[in-house]
Every structure is written in C-alpha cells, then in structure tokens.
Amino acid sequence: MIRFHDPYWLLLLLAIPAVVWNYVRANAGGAVKFSSIANLKRIRPSWSLRLRHVLLVLRCLAIIALAVALARPQRGKEDTRVLTEGIDIVLAVDTSGSMLAEDLARGRNRLDVVKDVVRDFIRKRRNDRIGLVVYGAQAFTQCPLTLDYGVLLQLLDKVRIGTAGEQATAIGDALATALLRLRDSNAKSKIIILLTDGRNNSGRVLPETAAEMASALGIKTYTIGAGSKGLAPMPMQDFFGRMVYQRIQIDIDEDLLQQIAKATNARYFRATDQTSLRAIYDDIDKMEKTKTEVFHYMEYKEQFTRFALLGGAFLLLEIVLANTRYRRLP
C-alpha cells in the first residue's frame, strides 16, 4: 500500500503541460528554402536527430520524480500482533482406592476415565500454564505449572491408584497444595479444578479453611463429584485370589464440594458417567477462556530518497546533454 504524506506537492505535475507548450513554441520557427528536398530524403537521420526531444522528456521526468519525492511517498506494510493473556490452572485429581470403582464407564475404573477426559481438556487449552496435583491420604504436586503440555501429559499417564495413598482422601490438603502452586502466580486469572469421589477423611488442612484461603487469593475452585448414584461395582480379590466384584455404596460429600465452589465464586458439578464428566470439563473450558487481543496496524517506510535521487539524475543528465550533444548555438 502506497500513500503520500504531503500530497499537495503533486500539484507541481500541472507544470508539465506548460513545459511542453513552451518547448514546442521555442522549437517552432524558420525554415531554409530549398528548390527540391529529394536529395535530403535519401539522407538517413542520425541518432541525435531521432532523440532531439530527449531534453524535454528528461525535464518532464525530473519534474514528476521531484514532485513525487516532495509529496513523501510511503510504502505501508500491514502487520498483526496477537496478545494472549493465559490462565493458570491446577488440576487436582483424587487417586484414592475408591477410584477403582467401575461405574463411569463399562469395564474401566474411575481414574482411567478421568485421565482420558483430563487429557482431552489439556489438549484443548492454548497459552495456559497447567499444573497437576494428585491426592489420596496425602497430596503432592505431580507436575508444576507448565506450558509444556507434552511433559504434563506424560506425568498424567504415570498417575496410578494409590499414588498418594489408597485408604483415605485429603481434600483439604489437595486444595492447599494447589493454592501453593498458584499463590505466587502473576496471572490475572487463576483456577483450580478439584475432582473427588469421596469425603475428606485425612490431611492436616480442613477443606473449609483451604476454601477461605482460595477466596482470599481470588482463586476460583471448580469442584467435581465423580461417581454414579447408589451402588458401584468395585473389583476385589476373594479368598482364593480371584477377581470378583463387590458393590459398594457411593459416598460423595456434595455439600462440602458445593460449599468450596460457592466460597470461591465457582461451580460444583456432578459426573455420573463418562459423558457427563466430559461435558463438565467442556463447560469449564468454555467458561474459562484465554483472553486474546488482535491488533492490526500499518508500518510505513519513507520512499522519498529514491525519487529524489531519480529526479536529480534526470535533471543532471538534461543539463549535461544541453551543454554538450544538444547545445544550441546562438
């Protein structure tokens, strides 16, 4: 894209017709009388004669180039800058023994289903730092906040039942561990997604206390209760070492999870199967979008120099030729 910063200088182009008219008038004139021009017709014109109007052409080109130079032509280049403001997210996943129950999907335990859904959630995010906390009887950071989703997914694959202890569920400790990861973050938006299938029965930090800390830090905590309703099939070994299924009562502390979500201005979700669990993470993905701003701007570069040099060259060439090859005798 070309623009002129001072386009009024282009009015100088109106001088060209006057220059042409003056040239024609100056070169019209007398003639030498001959009785016959037959012999003159046989003489081939020289290059000097053929190019006799070159001074006029050079003067017009000089005027055009200098007028354009004075008008300050500028070549524009459109550029786009995308600014993203990522979200810091910590995923807290229950790995206690009850996650072995196979009620979210046929033939698959709760943890395997959760890992599949969480894996898809991670792959959908862009420019967000994501961390992973696992918890059972205790809680620890499986992966700190990172933009390297490849490493995060590898560490997620290594999560197993009992990774943080099988026999208890420390919801308060899990939330506190996630908060420690987010406390010093400079991100404007920070969230925790905590999933469990049970009740808080272990740990040193009460869930209510951790929720108050999250609220004070302005960190939303989405909570998810995972498990069908009623009884759930749990694989166990019998006396003879055979794998059998025993139906266990599902016991999710929904009141506590709702309290945590409400205290942090977030939401509580209940997942009774794989489809509803996937829909929950999709809903959270839509609610917590990365802020993206796109700026379009034009960068202009001056083209004055090349036209000024060109105009000067035409003018200099005209002067040289006018005083040498095309010099007019008095």
Secondary structure, DSSP 8 states (H G I E B T S, - for coil): -EEESSGGGGGGGGHHHHHHHHHHHHH-------S--HHHHTS---HHHHTTTHHHHHHHHHHHHHHHHHT-EEEEEEEEEEEEE--EEEEEEE-SGGGG---SBTTB-HHHHHHHHHHHHHHH--S-EEEEEEESSSEEEEEEEES-HHHHHHHHHT--TTTT-SS---HHHHHHHHHHHHHT---S-EEEEEEESS---S-SS-HHHHHHHHHHHT-EEEEEEES-SSEEEEEEE-TTS-EEEEEEE----HHHHHHHHHHTT--EEEE-SHHHHHHHHHHHHHHS--EEEEEEEEEEEE-HHHHHHHHHHHHHHHHHHHTTTT----
